[in-house]
Every structure is written in C-alpha cells, then in structure tokens.
Amino acid sequence: MARAETQQKNFLSGKVEHFTESVIREMTRQAMLHGAINLAQGFPDFPAPAEIKRAGQDAIAADINQYAITWGAKNLRQAIGRKMKEFQGIAVDPEREVTVCCGSTEAMISTLLAVCNAGDEVVIFEPFYENYGPDAILSGAKPRFVKLHPPVLPDDEWTFDERELRAAFHSHTKAVILNTPNNPTGKVFTRAELELIRDLCLEFNVLAITDEIYEHIVYDGTEHISIATLDGMRERTVTINGLSKSYSVTGWRVGWTVAPEPITNAIRKVHDFLTVGAPAPLQEAGTTALDLPSSYYLKLAEGYRTRRDHLLPALAKAGFKCFRPRGAYYVMTDISAFGFSDDVAFAQHLVKNIGVAAVPGSSFYNDARDGAKQLRFAFCKRDQTLEEAIRRLQTLGSQS
Ligand SMILES: Cc1ncc(COP(=O)(O)O)c(C=O)c1O
C-alpha cells in the first residue's frame, strides 16, 4: 500500500508540491462540519438582486444555453465597455480588448499563463489573496513578495515601504499584481501609491495586473482608482473584474479582463483552451447587472459599511485588535491577546468550540510565521448571521 502510494506520488507535477489547498475553502468545509457560522469565505448569504436573477432565468428560458463566443458574449463585452467608460473614464474596444472568463479567478490565471515565461518574476503585495501565489507558480513565474505593513493604530492605513518595493523590481520582473480594494487588508491604494507603482512599471518595463473586484465596496469617502487611468498605464495594464462581489453572485463564475489588443489575444488563446467559455445565460444576465444605475452601488457600499461598523466594535469587545478596512468586506485582526500558539490553533478553537469560522492569517502570507498572529473575518453576511456570530464571539473569554 505504502509502495503504491509512493508510486502514485511520482505521477504528480512538482508545481503542485509548492502550494497547499486553499485554506479559505477548507474553513468553509469545517464550518459545515461543525455547524459554525461561516465568516471565513467571502460570499454573501443574502439573495442576489431580483432583476439579475430574473435576467438569468429569462436567458435560460430564451434558450441561451449553448457555448457563447469563447472570449465572451457580445452583449456582455459591450456592457463591460460602457461601464468602464462611465465609472473609470476608460474607453474600451469590446471587440479587441475584453475577454470574459469563468470568474476573475480564471481571468488572473489566464493572464499569467499568457504573459509569463519560466524565470520571470511577479511582484505580489502580501498579505495577498491566496490564489495569487499558486497562480504565479502554475504560470512558471516566481512570486516576489512585498510587505504591506499593518497600521500601528487601528484607524491608520496598511502601508508599504517604497525602498522595499523598488528592490523587488529588476530586469526579470514581468508583472506586478495589484488588488485594490484589497483582500484581506481592506486597504484601498491611494493615487500617490499607484503613481509610485506606475513609475516602477515604466522604469522596469513591467505589466500591471490589477484585480478590482471590490471596486464598488469602499467606505469613509475613500476613492477607488484604476491604475489603468494613470498616464502611461493604459497600454501596460490588465484590469480584472467580475460579477461575483458587485452583484452578490459568487457562484455564477463570470469575470473578465480588459487589456490592450496583443495581450488580449494571448489571454483569449489561453482562456479558450482552458475553459472554452463562461456560462452563456449568466453572461447574458451580466449585461443586466452591469447596466444597473449608480445608485445600486451606493446602496451596496452603504450596506457593507453598516455591517462593518456593527462587527468591528463587537470584535474589539471580544478581544481582537481590528484593522479598520477602507474597502472590500473583510476585517483583518490581531489575535495576540488570546495567547494561542498560532493562528491555525486559534481558528480551530473558534470553529470547533465557539462556532465561528474565520481564516488563519498565515494563509495570506508566503511565510506562515508572518500571519501567525492574524485572523480574517468576512462580513458579507445577513444581519442575523452577524448577530449570532457576535453573540458566540462574546463567549470567547469564558471558553479559551
Ligand atoms: C481579491 C479577490 N480576487 C478574486 C476573487 C475571486 O473572484 P471570482 O469569484 O470572480 O473568481 C476573490 C474572492 O474572494 C477575491 O477576494
């Protein structure tokens, strides 16, 4: 048996040995196993907007059930172009610059596979959304991490050191992955920070790949800025977005890239052979979603702001030090006060004994030790869900 297992392991690619399974998705499985409230994975537990659901049903009834054009249904690509123009002021050619993928997850890996060669390096800010590391490795590139440093005071911002960032750029650097508004930190990159990144991209001839799926979820008057709008960046940026977070349909698996034509052509080739296409009726429904008025997004952000402002003081009361997010729907916390050996042990205690699932901070870092005192909570949940989680978390002191 042991010999058979060893032999079977010999079949495996060396690439997969370099990363583990997703901890976020594993915490969701554990939440189900222990009947815990899932504040781990970032999906809403409330319904998607009725008009979008109806548009999906209508599309299926209208027999839009066969393969769409591999790089995306024309209607959806046109809607993406309209929306980029309206919200970012970026003119997009839907015929030549848009590729619709199976979620922004596929958009990211298709982009990296399309642009990276063995030996290339990809700069990634950490803590980072856990897919980016494996994505870089799968594409043959080497991730190069640059730290986002937590605020000293809870209301301050996560920051990076300019010298550290500059030191990460050199002749082998192919791309920098940016995620703003950011998961897991809630950081929204400022114009000055983006200009600094822009200057390095120009100096070292580097591509920016920007994941902007939380673009509409910003708080406290913070502004989301697309790096493609900065002088000199439109022609060296791949902007990634999707339906999942803006319209509360994470299970639909519709995302996209917007990139200059030669890069789009390469992304389209990879995307076609990887997945052929995203779900056709849901692409059609995506058109309805993208044409929603701007008041929809204000309401969305306001709903999340209320949830954030409800959860943060409750977490602080339970003993967590919270880093106040300016965007996205997560809160990173410092768990030093609880005295556990590490974040994984603490997350296990929370899910099994307290009944709340969260994500160990280490899953957002290359070196697990860097996140050993952090834990991330998602607050994209109904009021009742958050209320019950808060009630359970207040028992923390008495159970540990
Ligand atoms: C930063 C970031 N990018 C991408 C994704 C996945 O997006 P999609 O559902 O479009 O694949 C997530 C999901 O949590 C995320 O936080």
The ligand as a Gaussian input file, in Angstrom:
#p B3LYP/6-31G(d) Opt

LIG

0 1
 C       -9.226000      39.582000      -4.388000
 C      -10.084000      38.513000      -4.956000
 N       -9.965000      38.196000      -6.248000
 C      -10.722000      37.252000      -6.805000
 C      -11.658000      36.533000      -6.064000
 C      -12.490000      35.509000      -6.744000
 O      -13.340000      36.141000      -7.645000
 P      -14.253000      35.378000      -8.695000
 O      -15.446000      34.854000      -7.963000
 O      -14.620000      36.417000      -9.704000
 O      -13.438000      34.274000      -9.294000
 C      -11.818000      36.820000      -4.707000
 C      -12.789000      36.078000      -3.891000
 O      -12.866000      36.161000      -2.711000
 C      -11.008000      37.839000      -4.140000
 O      -11.131000      38.175000      -2.858000

